Amino acid sequence: MIVRFGTDGVRGPAGQHPITVDTARRVGSAAARLGARVCVARDTRPSGEELAAAVVTGAVAAGAQVLDAGVLPTSGACLAVADGAADVAVVVTASHNQASDNGFKVVGPGAHKLDEAQVERFEAWLAEPPLRRDGGTSAECASEAWARWERRVEAALPSLEVFRGRKLAVDLAHGAASGAADWLIRHVPAVWTVIGAGDGIVNDGVGSEHLEAVGAAVRAHGCEAGLAVDGDADRCRLVDEHGEVVPGDAVTWLLATSRAAEGIAVTVMSNGALERCLPGVEVVRTPVGDRHLRVAMDARGLPLGAEESGHVLFGDFPAGDGLLAGLIALAAGLGQGIGAATSGYVPLARRLGKVRVQARPELDTVIPLRDTVAAHEPALGEFGRIFLRYSGTEPVLRVLVEGDERVAVDRVFEAVTAVAEEHLI
């Protein structure tokens, strides 16, 4: 059986390969080979309970002691590893995907996502027959896992006085963070409008991919801002006082400036305006995926890493947590209003597209394409760029063009895609 991990585990339609009970048992068995104590958590998808139970079965059969945390944000499972309650964690989730999907995220020793070598080894273990040893389950339960999450998030939050009496909206996506609704109302002294609190279908018209829901709540209740997380609560997106979406890179800019960061890590997909709008700040770019951000942060001692999609990592917190990131960002911007607080970030004009390909030669060896990029990039301005990469999941070349002027961006995009279509199809 072949299972391939993407940038953050594996996901797809539940009940279809590779998101099956058999795969779940194999994931549990493989996790037991990474560490003797395995934390298993899930979000609220209909398929999650059965798949998580199969992960537990596989891990126990392979000799592990299992901490079955039940419904818990991905960060909660990471914290179990970071705090020494487990050696490895498996989270059954498809993150921001629709409810009919599911998947598996694996957190290795040190509470880090698996690196490329570990992923390769883990995939090889999945192809082998599951181990047969006798393990067991731990006495730790979901309430203890939630208590740990609350303690660690509370300790990481800034002063809460900025929230006192403020009218705010939060969308918990009917997902893993639904259990945090009472804590949020009790601990953060804002006047909260809560949607997506667990009485509906995960990610169905709510959450970080459907910001119209929290935007509507902000407008209907006269809130000053709103935040939304995704199904496993590791992403955060904001809307301003008008219910308008705040770009993910604008949130990154707000966090970097409010924390006086000397350097940050972002992925290749973040807008080039970050370099322009953060003079004097080292902006390190990584491949897509929060695990790459963490590697860069650890290597360079950076206090902040973020993806435009809403993943935010702090150097002094071991996991990406959407509620934590959202609350820190709101605390930084509420004094001025989120719209005004993020107005210093002005994105470059951008155009994204893709070209279907039949082969994947090294792009530097495609001379006409290389020459076209070199000839046209100067027209995009000092911080403009042309970024090309092959998709990891589709037979396509992804094309990103950014620059100061929309007309120039469109012209360069058309020129580059025309050459790519001629020489790569």
Sequence and secondary structure as in RCSB ss.txt:
>XXXX:A:sequence
MIVRFGTDGVRGPAGQHPITVDTARRVGSAAARLGARVCVARDTRPSGEELAAAVVTGAVAAGAQVLDAGVLPTS
GACLAVADGAADVAVVVTASHNQASDNGFKVVGPGAHKLDEAQVERFEAWLAEPPLRRDGGTSAECASEAWARWE
RRVEAALPSLEVFRGRKLAVDLAHGAASGAADWLIRHVPAVWTVIGAGDGIVNDGVGSEHLEAVGAAVRAHGCEA
GLAVDGDADRCRLVDEHGEVVPGDAVTWLLATSRAAEGIAVTVMSNGALERCLPGVEVVRTPVGDRHLRVAMDAR
GLPLGAEESGHVLFGDFPAGDGLLAGLIALAAGLGQGIGAATSGYVPLARRLGKVRVQARPELDTVIPLRDTVAA
HEPALGEFGRIFLRYSGTEPVLRVLVEGDERVAVDRVFEAVTAVAEEHLI
>XXXX:A:secstr
     BTTBEEEETTSTTSSHHHHHHHHHHHHHH SEEEEEE S TTHHHHHHHHHHHHHHBT EEEEEEE  HH
HHHHHHHTTS SEEEEE  TTS TTEEEEEEEEGGGEE  HHHHHHHHHHHHS    B  EE S  HHHHHHHHH
HHHHHHS  GGGGTT EEEEE TTSGGGGGHHHHHHHS SEEEEE SSSS TTSS STT THHHHHHHHHHT SE
EEEE TTS BEEEE TTS EE HHHHHHHHHHHTT SEEEEETTS THHHHHSTT EEEEE SSHHHHHHHHHHH
T SEEE TTSBEEETTSSS  HHHHHHHHHHHHTTT HHHHTTT    EEEEEEEE S    GGG HHHHHHHHH
HGGGG TT EEEEEE SSSSEEEEEEEES HHHHHHHHHHHHHHHHHHH 
